[in-house]
Amino acid sequence: MKHKFISKTYWKDMSTPMGKVDELAKEFDDVINLSLGDPDITTNEIIINKAFEDAKAGHTKYTDFRGDPELRAAISRYYKEKFNMTIDDKEIFVTASGCLAMYLALEAILDTGDEVILQAPYFTPYPQQVELAGGIPVELDTLEEEDFQINMERLESLINERTKAIVINTPSNPTGSCLTKENMQELAKIAIKHDLIVISDDIYTAFSYQHPFIPFASIEGMKERTIIINSFSKDYTMTGWRVGNIIAPDYIISTVQMINENVVFTAPSISQRAAIAAIEHRDEIQPDMVKEYRDRIFYAADRIKEIPNMSTVYPPRGTFYLFINIKDTGLSSEEVSEKILKEAHVLTIPGNSFGRCGEGYIRIACTVKIPTLKEAFDRIEKMSLFKK
């Protein structure tokens, strides 16, 4: 919006497709919303009850600037127990969400004009977050025919003297792909060769179906040049609690702290207490939750296999998203997404929202129960666009 009292930076609309779907969902009173990745399962009662107890016990004030010491200790223990990684307390910073964690990390490392390579298709806020921190986003296409792995020749062709960092996301939103250990090892060699930082967006660690999740920072030589972005939103169905964390070398963490004191001061104390309960009770909380979403995504993938002009990578690799190839329709991602909304009253997100290589795809989030997914695909199958 152009207005004399608005910064010229924001005269151009920078809103993401994620921010627009609410209005689209209101177009019809029977819309099945498969757009946003907001889990429909309520946060586990173990977490809620423990947070309530801690609030009554007085945990309602500012915490330590780097986060509740008990939460930082729990995060450190988790990495040791789960991945045999030693994370020092000074390498941990608790944030008010994974999105804020990404922005703080970028703000801490970027000078104006620095370039950041984004593994694409990417989580839609990445480019704007890079730009807000003064950087220039550069898309690195990954392709379905390459199993959405990082092509090293393509990557190296994008690196120049202004390249500062690479952002990766595995398991990936939106594709659901998971980088192999071999692919990450090759990426590590390039990061060392060109002296780059890797920002690893580790939001869906619990949702890796084919192989156990491997932190990029655990690859040899990478801990000292990796910034890990974590969130409790998806792994513990805690989207509304707004709590995440950064794991990085201590000099980056101290810089992040300095920035954050001028943004939100500290993450919410109650949410941090909830996060402690989540980590400590993860073996009770996560298995049933992960199984539910795994069942949903495999059901959806099986339905897609039977629909003409639709396909997806099979079997699903991770997350609760499916990136559906609709190129055989001959229409653009936006055209297909709009037709599905208007004719089937099912809300999806066009693939080009996630970068140029997302054209020819739509993304769905399996954040509704299987009977609702069944209704959604029953409606889609009736569309002439998807008839044999």
Buried (B, 14 or more C-beta within 10 A) or exposed (E): EEEEEEEEEEEEEEEBBBEBBEEBBEEBEEBBBBBBBEBBEEBBEBBBEBBBEBBEEEBEEEBBEBBBEBBBBBBBEBBEEBBEBEBEBEBBBBBBBBBBBBBBBBBBBBEEEBBBBBBBBBBBBBBBBBBBBEBBBBBBBBEBEEBBBBBEEEBEEBBEEEBBBBBBBBBBBBBBBBBBEEBBBBBBEBBEEBEBBBBBBBBBBBBBBEEEBBBBBBBEEBBEBBBBBBBBBBBBBBBEBBBBBBBBBEEBBBBBBEBBEEEBEBBBBBBBBBBBBBBBBBEEBBEEBBEBBBEBBBBBBEBBEEBEBBBBBEEBBBBBBBBBBBBEBEBBBBBBBBBBBEBBBBBBBBBBBBBEBBBBBBBBBBBBEBEBBBBBBEBBBEBEBBEE
